[in-house]
Amino acid sequence: MNFKIADSKFKELLLPSLLIVMALNISSVIDSFFVGSFIGPNAVSAIEILEPMVLLITVFEWLFGLGGQIIAVNKKAEFDVDGSNRYFTTSIVVSILASVIMAVFCLFFFGELATLLGSTPASKPLVMEYSKFLYGCFVVSTVAAVLTQYIRVDGQPNLASAVIIIANAINIVLDYVFLSSGMGMASASLASFIGYSIALGVCLLYIFNSKRTFRFVRSALKIKTFLKTTWHMMKVGFPGASMGIFDVIFVYIMNIFLVTNLGDVGLATYLLCMDALVLASIVDIGVSETLTSIVPVYYSKHDYVNLNHLIKRSLIITMIFAVILTVLLWSWPQGFLALYNFNHVEMADFAINALRLYSFFFILSVLPNMLIFYYEAIERPVFSSIISVLFTLAIPLATVVALYNLIGSNGIWIGFPISCIISMIVIIIGVKIIQRREPEYSGLFFVENDLVHKTKNFVLTDNDMNSRKECLNHLKELDASDEFCNNTDKIFDVIFDTNDPGTYVEVLVIDYDDNIHVDIKYDGEQENLETLKHSFPADLFKCAEVLGFNTIEYVMGKS
């Protein structure tokens, strides 16, 4: 089968997804590179101490951005435009309120927070200095990240990419300029604040674009509606966000554990491992978020052929990158340490050994991490949340502490990959338990067994009449009426007549026993949807723009 439409949408969403993840994680890594080079190892430890606070930005982006976006896209797929706009509006307003509240809280209580986060006498002055402009970063980077979640699924992925590229490019340039000029730790967070403030300004190009399909609506701000929408959005977004929440808790506990048992050397080494994980996560989380954006559209329509293809593609891309990064860290760890100016300090050998052992985590974490996002996308938030707390917090914490007590410091770094193996076993057991109660589903990806054989996919083009005839013949085999078949053929005519030559049309035919569904997706002019909308009964024909697709649903009852 030709997967051109699914592949093109995957490619279109992948780059901005990767850049969004990079934006949420790479700033602290970039700051670590420069402060390590211009200030020293204690400055790197100070940034690691603040990592739990930085991770909270990721929590907000997933909770309000990804959670809201999943529901907004689902509402569009269900042809509920008002509902989609309601979640968009609520998502942006809540992200602003939450980030401002966090910034104000930190502004008044950061001294106490620095102590609570485990800063030492040597690192606390650097922690306090770096935090000067971190409060403002909480607001601008959170709102920019949430907005880009919507921009990338609203037919403007290039703009979403530009927002993130601008933010990080400015941060890198200003980090070098400020720190090389001797401006100190505060200038590193100032560079991030300036970069994201300008990037947020670029987002206004989307807000004032008349072609965007997500709109602000006043009805979302009614107190009862606002609270209900926020709660639903947070429930759906929680599994992904919980990874960030549990990361915050886990990093905090690990920082205290490492300072207590290994001192600042252990803390700085853990930062190296975490920054390597950030690099791996750019692809891992980015691909998972891309899949999460597309999965609801295909899964809700029971299009398992395209779904299976996209899952395989996602796993292959992520696994290849994880293997390359692991091989690189095993063969040339000195190159990574050199980025922090650590390759000549006394801790170099200890850090190299830790990096090599820890790097297996990149490969083994690919599948459980992707499943957390996948189960969130198919709206199994309870199961996804349980996996998240086990995979992100409980299991790695238990394995790290247990192996440290058994074999010493090596046990810390080995504990991470071992925890992935245990997590995967737990996931498989959990899936089996659920499918005993819901026997209609099978496999890790919850495919409905009965519907697999009742669905058939076709990809049509204007110059391939054979596929079109095959599709119409299949409808006749399902006892579709002549009128239904003729109308379906008319839909194809309108699509090809009002779009550019070479337009691909993806058709899914499903026999639901009591009715027949013809689901159509294509990239093309939105205006022809209006032509089609007025040609068929509203209860049988629905259309909308979803993820930049023109999406059509045409139904025939069998009774």
Order of alpha helices (4+ residues) and beta strands (2+ residues): alpha-alpha-alpha-alpha-alpha-alpha-alpha-alpha-alpha-alpha-alpha-alpha-alpha-alpha-alpha-alpha-alpha-alpha-alpha-beta-beta-alpha-beta-alpha-alpha-beta-beta-alpha-beta-beta
